[in-house]
Amino acid sequence: MSTQNEQPEQANEPLNGAYNPEPNGRNGYHGHQELRQVKDGPAFIAPTPPRYAQIVGWGYHVPSKVITNRDLEQIVDTQDEWIRSRTGIEERHVAGSPQETSATLGIQAARKALDLADIHPNKIDLIICATSSPEHIFPATASLIQDGLGAKNAGAFDLSAACSGFVYGLSMARGHILAGDAEYVLVIGAETLSRIVDWTDRGTCVLFGDGAGAVLVAASDVPGGIMASVLGSDGSGADLLTVPAGGSAMPATLETVSNGSHYIKMDGRAVFRFATRVMAEATTKVLAKAGLTVQDVDLVIPHQANERIIQNSVLKQLQIPSEKVFVNLQKYGNTSTASIPIALCEAIEAGKVKPGDKLVFVGFGAGLTWGACAIEWRTPVEKQEATWWRNTQRQATYQAAAARSMWKRAIRRVYSQVLSTREDEATS
């Protein structure tokens, strides 16, 4: 005989075909209700609190070496005034050391994001690295970053959507969090484009720079965060911006290396026409999806590719005033997937972002791809100064991660040698 005081069974017990995947009932879908079975009695419905995906940490890192337009005048047939008037770029940071790679830049940016959020790497569930210049075809650069952070509980993968990649990564992070599959997702844009730029091609070498930016996206019950995203692709324009060689279609040969097929190739005019159209369209669509208007927007952070593209799309077509559009490409050039997170960090530093603000991130890239995210910012932006003890703990965490990685590599080598010796003895 059941009574009203009896406790319900575990939440993951099926009821009439329904299945609640987690004991705590958090599945991430707004308005979804948790079904529980009362032993020998009727079911009752307990509402599940909604989940939101909030950006709670951010950081960026760029190489110390700077190449100005005047420096480029000594390398190729170009002029500082021409570069400024056509692109808005004045200088760019490039990896000057072989030890500076997409992974190492990404690790530095990610550490800053984690430190700001005061989150231990072990709490990260997933690392998404958007990059157009990965360390290798495989393994994923994200896996190298995961190892460098000591994020032993995190899955990791690379995302390839060219300069749109960071927005794509944010959209995927939001999806994982709303689905209840992750509590913390680290999204990184990391590039060393200087390694795949032809420094004799004045049409491309003046445009690109290196750097990395990262944000930590966390599950939250506070309304807001990443509200909506719009993603798009038109593969018919794949040849307009590409690195032709190095993949399965054109494997590396002496010929591909000698003719520069491993460098970036771009039809600048065609990309310009495409970008000015999709930047405005994607912004309009994502605002509508989020239930916002252009007038509601406090700040747009566009992909930092070309000042004229930003002017002809966001400013002119959408009639968004320049004070609501953040631009910093004059210092960094086009850093591809890293451009939006680097710009976000600098916008926060400049006091352009505060809780309650409505933001739009919008980008375009090779593929052709494009994407936009609408965000209601909820995280305080005042930086809390860490104590010396907290800084010491953080450094110890990363040193322990490096030691653990070295130890695991050593164990694998020893184990491999022992197995090899045993196999040799067995066959002799």
Summary of the structure (lengths in Angstrom):
residues: 428
radius of gyration: 24.3
end to end distance: 73.5
largest distance: 90.4
contacts: 1471
relative contact order: 0.14
helix: 39%
strand: 21%
